[in-house]
Amino acid sequence: MSVDIIADGGSAALTLQSNGRFTLTITPSGRAAYTESGEMFWESFEGKYYFAIAWDTFPGDWETYGATLTNTTFSMNGGFGSGEYDFDNNGTPESARISFEFIRV
C-alpha cells in the first residue's frame, strides 16, 4: 500500500531552521492536516555520515535516511518502519517506509 500526498491532491510543507529543528505539515486530500516536528542532523558511524531525524514523538530515538540535495530539490528515503501513516483513515497509523521529495519554489 502506498500514498502520494501531492498526486492525490494534498499538500506538504517543510520549515527547516539553521539549527536542524524542523516542522513538517502534511495535508492529505480530504483529511485534516497534521504536523510533525523534530531535528535533522548528520550522524557519524564508523567513519561514515548518515542523514538522521529525531522525531519529537519518539524522544531519544532517531532513524537514518538516504538523502539527496540539489539546488532545487531535497529527497529523502527511509527503510521499512522508518515512519507511520494512517492509510485506511481509521485513526491508527500503520508502519510505513518514508519517501519525500521537496522542491524549492
Rosetta blueprint (number, residue, H / E / L):
1 M L
2 S L
3 V L
4 D L
5 I L
6 I L
7 A L
8 D L
9 G L
10 G L
11 S E
12 A E
13 A E
14 L E
15 T E
16 L E
17 Q L
18 S L
19 N L
20 G L
21 R E
22 F E
23 T E
24 L E
25 T E
26 I E
27 T E
28 P L
29 S L
30 G L
31 R L
32 A L
33 A L
34 Y E
35 T E
36 E E
37 S E
38 G E
39 E E
40 M E
41 F E
42 W E
43 E E
44 S E
45 F E
46 E L
47 G L
48 K E
49 Y E
50 Y E
51 F E
52 A E
53 I E
54 A E
55 W E
56 D L
57 T L
58 F L
59 P L
60 G L
61 D L
62 W L
63 E E
64 T E
65 Y E
66 G E
67 A E
68 T E
69 L E
70 T L
71 N L
72 T L
73 T E
74 F E
75 S E
76 M E
77 N E
78 G L
79 G L
80 F L
81 G L
82 S L
83 G E
84 E E
85 Y E
86 D L
87 F L
88 D L
89 N L
90 N L
91 G L
92 T L
93 P L
94 E E
95 S E
96 A E
97 R L
98 I L
99 S E
100 F E
101 E E
102 F E
103 I E
104 R L
105 V L
